[in-house]
């Protein structure tokens, strides 16, 4: 968050943080509502904004946020 606050305009920063909170609430209510990218490991992907995706993993009733990913990076670099 420090990086974002230093490098993004404050309005963009706060809009992003608010959007992440909305997404996390959706995940809490229905963890399987987003795209499963690895069904064997229960890893899901949610597009937060067009540039950033959130990857998370389900384990029973637990949800672990794995990482935020810039969608314009090469997908081969994504290691989950």
Buried (B, 14 or more C-beta within 10 A) or exposed (E): EEEBEEEEEEEEBEEBEEBBEEBBEEBEEEBEEBEEEEEEEBBBBBBBEEEBBBBBBBEEEEBEEEEEBEEEEEEEEBEE
